Amino acid sequence: MDRRETAALLAYIGRLDPRTIRTDQGEARDQLAQWHELLGDVPMATPHGWDARVTARQHIRTSPYQILPADVARPWESYRRDRLARHSDPTPSVDPDDQAAWTAELASARRAVASGLAQPAQARAITSGRGGIDSKLEARLREIGSCIPPAARAALAPYRPARAAREAAVAQGQPDPLGVRCGWCLAQPGEPCRRRRIGPDDGVRGTAPRAIPHPGRLDLAAVQQAQQVQQPAMV
């Protein structure tokens, strides 16, 4: 608040609590300077729930002690902290490769929320069920067949060889070895097979994922696939 707003706040407080009134011109000037120094960065009011006069009136109503500038400044700091704690940074609208503009937009949004000029942005909840899927997203998924584009899937293949081998086998109509439990290393469905690391004393020191499933797991997947093919034919 500026000096005129500080003076107006002091006049309002003086009407509620005459103890704060200074009749001497020098004392009144010093009081105004002190309050303005301590409350210069505190707004008189904001569009979203802050009003220094309400805070002052609440203190005078509930406390027997004469109000001080800190009795207005402390609630303002609590107001700022509470708003920032409820704020989730929305994705900036600028180019993410422009780091300076990206940071500036985030900082500007946080300052607006903290100062009471904007409401905190709430994190969007994860929707469930088909009713919550955006129609454009659903059409895009039908077009590409997966949430991972083919180009990205090909680029990731060297870094996840087990999944890449599984996807290639399924695409060629071969059995899915990761769809069954491995009887050798006991890997659960969906997990890659693991090879044992043997130490000099023939003890197992650890395991490491295998890019290729164990042969027994491949055989078990082939048997399961054959059974699934036979069941519809029998029906």
N, C-alpha and C positions, 0 to 999 in steps of 0.2 A: 504494500500500500504506500501511496505517496504521503507527503506531509499533511495535505488537506484531509485525506482519509484517516490518518492517525489522529488528527485533531478532532475529527468528527467522532471517532471511536472513544476518545477521552471524554468528549462532551456527553456521549451516550452513557458511559460508565458513571460519570459524575451525577447524572440524574438518578441512577439506581443506587449509588453509594456515595453520599456527599463527602465521605472521608478522603476521596481521591481529588477533590477540588482544591486547586491552588489559587488563592486570592492575590498573592504577590505576583507582579508581572514577571519578575526575574525567575521565580520558582516555577511559574507556569511555562516559561520558555525552556527552562532546563528539563522539566518533565516531558514536554513535547519532544525535545531533542533525544532524550533517553529512550522513550518509547519508539520513536521512529528509527533509531539506530538498531534496536532489537527486533522490530517488526517490519523492517523495510522490505524483506523478501517474503512476507506473509500477506496474501491478498485479503481484501476486505470480505469478498464473497466470490464463489465460483458457481458455474451453472449446475454443478453436481454435488450438492450436499454440504458445502462448507460455507459458514458465515461467522466471522469473528465476533459479531454482536451476540449471536446465539451462544457462542462459547463463553463470552464474558458474562452474559446473564446467568448461564448455568452455574458458573463459579460463584457469583454473588449470591445465588439462591442456596447453594449447598455448603459453602465454606464460610466460617466466621472470620477468616483472615482477609485483609485488604488485598485486592487483586494486584498482581504484578505482571509485567510483560511476559514473563516465562509461563504464566498461566494461560496465555493465548498461544505462545509459540510451541509449547509441548503438544497440545492437542493437534496443532497443524502438522507437526512432524509425524504423529501417529496416523493422522489422516493420509499423509503421503505414503507411508510404509504399507498401510492396509491396502491402498489402491494398487500399488506396485506388486504386492503379494498376490493379488487376484488377477493380475494382467498376464496374458500369454501373448508373446510377440507374434503378430500376424506376419505372414510372408510378405516382404517388401515387394512393391510393384516394379522396381527398377531391375536392370540387368544384373544377375548375381555375379557376373564376372567383374563388375564395377564395384570393387570392395569399398571405396570411399562413399559412393552414393548409397550402397546397401547399408553401411554402418550409420550414415547420416540419417536415413529414413527410420531405422530402428530407434536411434537416440531421440529423434524428433517425436516419434510416437510415445516413447516412454515419458518424455518431458510433459507432453500434453496430458497424459494420464495422471502423472504425479501432481501436476498443478491444478487438476480438477477441470480442465478444459475439455476432456474427452473421457468417455466411459472405458473401464478396463475391457480388453478383448478377451473373451472366454474361449478356451480351447474347444474345438468342435468334437462332439462325442462320436465314437465309432458306431455306425449304424449296423444293424444286423438284419438278415433276411433280404429277399429280392426286392422288397419294396423300398429299401434304402439305397439301392444302386442307381447311380445316375444313368439316364438313358444313353447319353453319348459314350460314357465309359463302357456300358454293356455292349453297345454296337462295336466299339473298338476292340473289345476282348473277343467278340465273335469273329472279327475280321482277321486278327493275328493269331487267335487260338490260345494265347497265354498272356499273362501280365508282363512277361519278359519278352521284349521284341527279339526276333530271330538274330539280328546283328549283335545285340548285347549277349544273347545266349552263346553265340559262336565265339565272342571275345572272352567269355568267362570259362569256356571249355577247358583250356590248359590249366586253370586254377582249381578245377573240381572234376578231375578225370573220372571218378566213380559215377558221378551223376551224368556226365556226358556219355559214358559208355551205356548207362541204363537207358537214357533217352534215345540213343541211336538204336539199341536193340528193340525197344518198344516200337519205334518208327518203322522198323523192318519186319515187324510181326513176330519177332522172336520172344521167348519167355522173358519175363521181368525177374531177374535174380534177386533184386532187392525187395521184391514183394513177398518173400518168404523168409523164415528164420533160418540162419545158417547152422547146420548141425555140427560143424567143425569148430568155428570160433565163437559160436553162440551169439552172433550179431543179430539184433532184432530187426523186424521188417522196417525198411526205410533207411537202415544204417549200413554203411559199407563194411565189407569183411575186413578183418584185421590180422596182421601177421605178428608172430611173437618174436621178441628180441631175446636171444639166448646169450647168457654171459659165459665166461670161461669155465665156470663151475657147472655148466649145463642147467643153470637156473633161469627162470623167465625174469628178465629185467624190465620188460614193458611190452607194449604193443604199438603198432603203427598201421594206419589205414591202407588197404590194398586198392589199387585202381581196378583190378580184375577180381571178381568174386571167386570163392573156392569152387572147384569142380563139382563137389557134392551139392552145393547150393544151386548151381546151374541145372543139375539133374532134377533136383526137387522142384524147381520152378517149371521145368519142362513137363514133369508129371502133373503138376497142378494145372497148367495150361491145357493139357490134354483132357483132364477131367472136366474142366469148365466147358470145353468144346463138346464133349460127349453128353453132358447133362441136358442141354437144350434139345439135342437130337433125340434123346430118349423120351423127352416129354412130348 
